[in-house]
Amino acid sequence: MPHILIVEDEAAIADTLIFALQSEGFTTTWLSLAEQALAEQQRNPADLLILDVGLPDISGFEACKRLRRFSEVPVIFLTARSEEIDRVVGLEIGADDYVVKPFSPRELAARVKAILKRMAPREAPAASPASGPFQLDIERVQIHYHGQLLSLTRHEFRLLQSLLAQPERVFSREQLLDGLGVAADVGYERTIDSHIKSLRAKLRQVAAEAEPIQTHRGLGYSYSPRHA
């Protein structure tokens, strides 16, 4: 069964999470410090992290930034903060969901199950010949552009993969969120704009004048081989 790493400094909350997750068949490890969790994830990788934002040593946001240097494991932030900017920042730095205290343990367990289901390997369409200068390697989770390997995050890879699979199709932000494995009901479709901006910057480092990702105002984004 999937293993969940809980990083939470309040024992009562951790106990509630452990009970809820183990009741659903998950195995769990509980740590109270972010530094411990980062070391543990390198030694014994978990399948998903529940990461409190307000930890005693470093913030959950900083911990997630460090985590993303070596792992693309799904992350759910757990926090007492409810401001939208906090939620947006959390998702932009690589989280998959954001749960505000107080919360329902059963709902959080359901979110864990949903994220792991979306993250499960699924058969993806092979790159079309119309993908032009892009070469997609599903098994190695790599994309080359004009012969150069792109350094992509998990979200950026899945985003570009979705666009390349159907050239000229306009994807809405909600559809692209689903392709990333992020629940559309999280309500942060605008985080797609941040991922697109980062992805475009990486593509321009290879081909400065090309614009393979097209913006359709009020609708979404598409991949245009003609502009690649």
VOPAGU-2260 file (C-alpha; in pm, 1 decimal, decimal comma):
REM VOPAGU-2260
SITE   aa  ch    i         X         Y         Z
SITE  MET   A    0       0,0       0,0       0,0
SITE  PRO   A    1     111,3     359,5     -52,3
SITE  HIS   A    2     322,0     509,3     223,4
SITE  ILE   A    3     242,8     860,1     349,7
SITE  LEU   A    4     497,0    1082,6     525,8
SITE  ILE   A    5     327,6    1321,7     768,9
SITE  VAL   A    6     529,7    1629,9     865,8
SITE  GLU   A    7     338,3    1800,0    1146,8
SITE  ASP   A    8     457,7    1938,9    1479,6
SITE  GLU   A    9     123,2    1912,2    1661,4
SITE  ALA   A   10      88,5    1559,9    1800,3
SITE  ALA   A   11    -291,0    1571,0    1824,0
SITE  ILE   A   12    -326,2    1660,0    1453,8
SITE  ALA   A   13     -68,8    1399,6    1356,0
SITE  ASP   A   14    -250,5    1129,6    1555,0
SITE  THR   A   15    -576,6    1217,5    1380,8
SITE  LEU   A   16    -410,5    1196,2    1039,1
SITE  ILE   A   17    -241,2     867,3    1119,1
SITE  PHE   A   18    -570,3     712,2    1229,6
SITE  ALA   A   19    -760,7     839,3     923,6
SITE  LEU   A   20    -494,4     727,9     674,9
SITE  GLN   A   21    -431,9     388,2     833,0
SITE  SER   A   22    -807,5     328,7     837,0
SITE  GLU   A   23    -794,4     366,4     458,3
SITE  GLY   A   24    -513,0     112,8     432,7
SITE  PHE   A   25    -216,7     350,7     401,6
SITE  THR   A   26     104,8     309,6     595,9
SITE  THR   A   27     240,8     621,3     761,8
SITE  THR   A   28     551,0     782,1     910,2
SITE  TRP   A   29     522,8    1087,6    1133,5
SITE  LEU   A   30     798,5    1346,7    1176,6
SITE  SER   A   31     775,2    1687,9    1340,0
SITE  LEU   A   32    1062,4    1869,0    1165,8
SITE  ALA   A   33    1110,2    1956,0     800,3
SITE  GLU   A   34    1484,1    1879,8     799,3
SITE  GLN   A   35    1414,3    1530,4     931,8
SITE  ALA   A   36    1150,5    1479,1     665,1
SITE  LEU   A   37    1381,5    1585,1     381,7
SITE  ALA   A   38    1648,7    1342,8     501,0
SITE  GLU   A   39    1391,9    1064,9     541,2
SITE  GLN   A   40    1252,8    1121,4     192,6
SITE  GLN   A   41    1601,3    1077,8      47,4
SITE  ARG   A   42    1660,3     757,2     244,7
SITE  ASN   A   43    1316,3     598,3     222,5
SITE  PRO   A   44    1096,8     778,5     -31,2
SITE  ALA   A   45     728,3     799,7      58,5
SITE  ASP   A   46     451,7     802,9    -202,3
SITE  LEU   A   47     303,5    1130,9     -77,2
SITE  LEU   A   48     387,8    1399,8     180,0
SITE  ILE   A   49     143,9    1584,7     403,1
SITE  LEU   A   50     347,6    1891,3     491,7
SITE  ASP   A   51     252,3    2148,9     753,0
SITE  VAL   A   52     344,6    2503,9     652,8
SITE  GLY   A   53     419,1    2629,7    1005,2
SITE  LEU   A   54     695,9    2397,5    1122,6
SITE  PRO   A   55     944,0    2479,8    1403,9
SITE  ASP   A   56    1265,0    2461,1    1200,3
SITE  ILE   A   57    1189,4    2581,2     846,6
SITE  SER   A   58     859,7    2662,9     678,2
SITE  GLY   A   59     676,6    2405,3     473,8
SITE  PHE   A   60     716,4    2631,5     170,5
SITE  GLU   A   61    1095,5    2629,6     206,0
SITE  ALA   A   62    1091,9    2255,8     270,0
SITE  CYS   A   63     894,2    2199,1     -50,3
SITE  LYS   A   64    1141,5    2408,6    -249,5
SITE  ARG   A   65    1427,4    2193,1    -119,9
SITE  LEU   A   66    1228,2    1875,6    -179,7
SITE  ARG   A   67    1173,5    1966,5    -543,7
SITE  ARG   A   68    1551,0    1968,8    -597,6
SITE  PHE   A   69    1557,3    1589,3    -572,1
SITE  SER   A   70    1199,1    1458,9    -574,4
SITE  GLU   A   71     867,4    1509,5    -752,5
SITE  VAL   A   72     668,3    1326,1    -484,6
SITE  PRO   A   73     312,1    1463,8    -446,9
SITE  VAL   A   74     270,9    1714,1    -162,1
SITE  ILE   A   75     -36,4    1830,0      27,4
SITE  PHE   A   76      18,6    2145,5     233,0
SITE  LEU   A   77    -154,4    2161,1     569,9
SITE  THR   A   78    -187,4    2504,7     726,2
SITE  ALA   A   79    -386,7    2740,5     944,6
SITE  ARG   A   80    -348,3    3012,8     683,2
SITE  SER   A   81    -638,2    3071,4     448,4
SITE  GLU   A   82    -522,4    3370,5     244,4
SITE  GLU   A   83    -542,9    3306,2    -128,8
SITE  ILE   A   84    -186,8    3428,6    -187,4
SITE  ASP   A   85     -55,2    3157,1      44,8
SITE  ARG   A   86    -246,3    2891,9    -143,1
SITE  VAL   A   87    -127,7    3016,4    -480,0
SITE  VAL   A   88     235,9    3030,6    -362,7
SITE  GLY   A   89     208,0    2679,1    -226,2
SITE  LEU   A   90      80,8    2539,4    -553,9
SITE  GLU   A   91     327,0    2736,8    -762,5
SITE  ILE   A   92     627,4    2592,8    -578,4
SITE  GLY   A   93     512,3    2241,1    -648,2
SITE  ALA   A   94     233,3    2133,5    -413,8
SITE  ASP   A   95     -55,8    1923,6    -541,7
SITE  ASP   A   96    -319,3    2036,8    -292,7
SITE  TYR   A   97    -367,1    2275,7      -0,9
SITE  VAL   A   98    -582,2    2197,1     304,5
SITE  VAL   A   99    -669,2    2461,9     564,6
SITE  LYS   A  100    -710,7    2380,6     933,6
SITE  PRO   A  101    -951,0    2284,6    1080,1
SITE  PHE   A  102   -1016,3    2008,2     832,3
SITE  SER   A  103   -1201,4    1680,2     804,8
SITE  PRO   A  104    -955,5    1386,2     836,5
SITE  ARG   A  105   -1178,2    1175,8     612,4
SITE  GLU   A  106   -1180,4    1446,0     346,2
SITE  LEU   A  107    -802,5    1475,7     361,8
SITE  ALA   A  108    -768,8    1096,1     328,7
SITE  ALA   A  109    -998,6    1114,8      24,8
SITE  ARG   A  110    -778,3    1386,3    -127,0
SITE  VAL   A  111    -472,3    1166,1     -72,1
SITE  LYS   A  112    -643,0     879,1    -254,0
SITE  ALA   A  113    -750,4    1106,9    -539,7
SITE  ILE   A  114    -401,0    1250,1    -588,8
SITE  LEU   A  115    -236,3     907,2    -585,4
SITE  LYS   A  116    -494,0     781,2    -835,6
SITE  ARG   A  117    -424,7    1072,6   -1069,1
SITE  MET   A  118     -50,2    1023,7   -1028,2
SITE  ALA   A  119     -63,7     654,5   -1117,9
SITE  PRO   A  120     112,1     574,0   -1445,2
SITE  ARG   A  121    -124,1     589,9   -1737,0
SITE  GLU   A  122     -81,1     517,7   -2100,4
SITE  ALA   A  123      -4,1     837,1   -2284,3
SITE  PRO   A  124     -38,4     900,7   -2655,3
SITE  ALA   A  125     286,1     872,4   -2845,9
SITE  ALA   A  126     425,4    1198,4   -2971,2
SITE  SER   A  127     275,8    1282,3   -3307,4
SITE  PRO   A  128     500,3    1339,3   -3611,2
SITE  ALA   A  129     340,3    1685,0   -3609,6
SITE  SER   A  130     524,2    1757,0   -3284,5
SITE  GLY   A  131     804,5    1887,9   -3502,3
SITE  PRO   A  132    1118,4    1971,2   -3305,1
SITE  PHE   A  133     994,7    1798,3   -2988,4
SITE  GLN   A  134    1095,2    1441,7   -2902,9
SITE  LEU   A  135     895,4    1286,4   -2618,3
SITE  ASP   A  136    1036,4     996,5   -2413,5
SITE  ILE   A  137     761,3     868,8   -2184,0
SITE  GLU   A  138     966,7     598,8   -2012,7
SITE  ARG   A  139    1249,6     834,8   -1917,3
SITE  VAL   A  140    1012,9    1126,9   -1853,3
SITE  GLN   A  141    1215,0    1346,5   -2086,9
SITE  ILE   A  142    1142,2    1592,0   -2366,7
SITE  HIS   A  143    1400,4    1714,6   -2615,0
SITE  TYR   A  144    1347,6    2038,3   -2806,5
SITE  HIS   A  145    1555,1    2098,6   -3120,3
SITE  GLY   A  146    1777,1    1814,3   -2998,2
SITE  GLN   A  147    1834,8    1967,4   -2654,0
SITE  LEU   A  148    1711,8    1802,2   -2335,8
SITE  LEU   A  149    1476,3    2028,1   -2139,8
SITE  SER   A  150    1514,4    2050,7   -1763,3
SITE  LEU   A  151    1149,8    2022,4   -1660,1
SITE  THR   A  152     963,4    1982,1   -1333,9
SITE  ARG   A  153     699,6    1710,0   -1309,6
SITE  HIS   A  154     423,8    1964,9   -1368,5
SITE  GLU   A  155     603,2    2119,8   -1666,0
SITE  PHE   A  156     660,8    1777,3   -1823,5
SITE  ARG   A  157     295,9    1676,8   -1793,3
SITE  LEU   A  158     177,5    2015,4   -1913,2
SITE  LEU   A  159     392,5    2003,8   -2226,0
SITE  GLN   A  160     306,4    1637,1   -2279,6
SITE  SER   A  161     -64,5    1720,7   -2284,2
SITE  LEU   A  162     -16,3    2002,7   -2533,0
SITE  LEU   A  163     208,7    1799,9   -2764,4
SITE  ALA   A  164     -33,6    1506,2   -2772,9
SITE  GLN   A  165    -296,6    1714,0   -2956,4
SITE  PRO   A  166    -141,8    1989,9   -3168,9
SITE  GLU   A  167    -359,9    2295,7   -3228,4
SITE  ARG   A  168    -618,3    2184,4   -2970,5
SITE  VAL   A  169    -705,0    2461,3   -2725,3
SITE  PHE   A  170    -692,2    2330,2   -2368,4
SITE  SER   A  171    -868,6    2518,7   -2091,3
SITE  ARG   A  172    -685,9    2578,3   -1763,5
SITE  GLU   A  173    -914,6    2325,9   -1594,3
SITE  GLN   A  174    -824,2    2059,4   -1851,4
SITE  LEU   A  175    -453,2    2128,7   -1810,2
SITE  LEU   A  176    -484,4    2112,7   -1430,5
SITE  ASP   A  177    -641,0    1769,4   -1465,5
SITE  GLY   A  178    -349,6    1662,5   -1684,1
SITE  LEU   A  179    -111,6    1772,8   -1408,4
SITE  GLY   A  180    -292,2    1560,3   -1153,6
SITE  VAL   A  181    -414,5    1868,1    -965,4
SITE  ALA   A  182    -781,4    1874,3    -872,6
SITE  ALA   A  183    -970,8    2145,7   -1058,7
SITE  ASP   A  184   -1184,9    2202,3    -750,6
SITE  VAL   A  185    -878,8    2340,1    -573,9
SITE  GLY   A  186    -972,2    2657,1    -758,9
SITE  TYR   A  187    -628,9    2772,7    -871,7
SITE  GLU   A  188    -653,6    2751,2   -1248,6
SITE  ARG   A  189    -434,1    3062,9   -1271,8
SITE  THR   A  190    -136,3    2862,3   -1146,0
SITE  ILE   A  191    -130,8    2715,9   -1498,1
SITE  ASP   A  192     -25,6    3061,0   -1617,8
SITE  SER   A  193     280,7    3046,0   -1393,0
SITE  HIS   A  194     376,9    2701,1   -1522,3
SITE  ILE   A  195     329,4    2818,7   -1882,8
SITE  LYS   A  196     548,4    3123,5   -1816,1
SITE  SER   A  197     826,0    2903,7   -1673,5
SITE  LEU   A  198     794,4    2655,1   -1958,3
SITE  ARG   A  199     812,1    2926,4   -2222,7
SITE  ALA   A  200    1126,8    3067,2   -2062,1
SITE  LYS   A  201    1295,3    2726,7   -2089,9
SITE  LEU   A  202    1188,0    2685,7   -2451,7
SITE  ARG   A  203    1321,2    3032,2   -2541,7
SITE  GLN   A  204    1660,4    2936,4   -2402,4
SITE  VAL   A  205    1673,2    2682,9   -2687,1
SITE  ALA   A  206    1490,5    2874,3   -2963,3
SITE  ALA   A  207    1453,1    3242,2   -2876,0
SITE  GLU   A  208    1220,6    3336,6   -3162,8
SITE  ALA   A  209     988,5    3037,3   -3148,3
SITE  GLU   A  210     644,8    3046,4   -2982,6
SITE  PRO   A  211     523,6    2685,6   -2978,6
SITE  ILE   A  212     279,5    2751,3   -2692,3
SITE  GLN   A  213       1,7    2981,9   -2806,1
SITE  THR   A  214    -229,2    3179,3   -2576,2
SITE  HIS   A  215    -601,1    3196,3   -2654,8
SITE  ARG   A  216    -741,7    3474,7   -2438,7
SITE  GLY   A  217   -1034,2    3366,5   -2228,7
SITE  LEU   A  218    -995,7    3008,2   -2348,3
SITE  GLY   A  219    -656,4    2860,2   -2265,0
SITE  TYR   A  220    -345,8    2737,0   -2444,4
SITE  SER   A  221    -246,1    2524,6   -2741,8
SITE  TYR   A  222      65,6    2381,4   -2906,1
SITE  SER   A  223     126,7    2516,0   -3258,1
SITE  PRO   A  224     382,4    2318,9   -3465,1
SITE  ARG   A  225     387,2    2608,6   -3714,2
SITE  HIS   A  226     544,5    2833,5   -3451,8
SITE  ALA   A  227     784,0    2577,7   -3302,8
